[in-house]
């Protein structure tokens, strides 16, 4: 992140950094399927998850773990 170095999909494949690697012509369809999957979930659960992610961003790992529990 600090060097601005670009990584290949192969380099990051096992890191969990992204959900999928698809050919360029499949990006939109893949994105829409993911968006539909997310949209099918409980709005309140999604909202709570987002709020939780934002809240723990600047917490220590221990405080973040306690908060999310």
C-alpha positions in Angstrom: 0.0 0.0 0.0 2.8 2.5 0.9 4.8 1.8 -2.3 1.9 1.9 -4.7 3.1 -1.4 -6.2 0.5 -3.1 -8.3 -0.2 -6.8 -7.7 -1.4 -9.4 -10.1 -4.5 -11.5 -9.4 -2.3 -14.5 -9.1 -0.3 -12.9 -6.3 -3.3 -12.1 -4.3 -5.5 -15.1 -5.1 -5.0 -16.8 -1.7 -5.2 -13.7 0.5 -9.0 -13.2 0.6 -8.4 -9.7 -0.8 -11.1 -10.0 -3.4 -14.2 -12.1 -4.0 -13.5 -13.3 -7.5 -11.3 -13.0 -10.5 -13.1 -13.1 -13.8 -12.4 -12.2 -17.4 -13.2 -8.6 -18.3 -16.3 -9.5 -20.3 -17.8 -11.2 -17.2 -17.2 -8.4 -14.7 -20.6 -6.8 -14.9 -22.6 -10.1 -14.7 -20.5 -11.3 -11.8 -20.9 -8.0 -10.0 -24.6 -8.0 -10.5 -25.0 -11.5 -9.2 -23.0 -10.5 -6.1 -25.1 -7.4 -5.6 -28.3 -9.5 -5.9 -27.0 -11.9 -3.3 -26.2 -9.1 -0.9 -29.5 -7.3 -1.6 -31.4 -10.5 -0.8 -30.1 -10.4 2.8 -31.8 -8.7 5.8 -31.4 -4.9 5.5 -31.0 -4.6 9.3 -28.3 -7.3 9.4 -26.4 -5.6 6.5 -26.8 -2.2 8.3 -25.5 -3.7 11.6 -22.5 -5.3 9.8 -21.6 -2.1 8.1 -21.9 -0.1 11.3 -19.8 -2.6 13.1 -17.1 -2.6 10.4 -16.9 1.1 10.5 -16.8 1.3 14.3 -13.9 -1.2 14.8 -11.7 0.4 12.1 -9.7 2.4 14.6 -10.0 0.1 17.6 -7.3 -2.3 18.9 -7.8 -5.9 17.8 -8.9 -6.8 21.4 -11.4 -3.9 21.6 -12.7 -4.7 18.1 -13.2 -8.3 19.0 -15.1 -7.4 22.1 -17.2 -4.9 20.2 -18.2 -7.3 17.5 -19.1 -10.0 20.0 
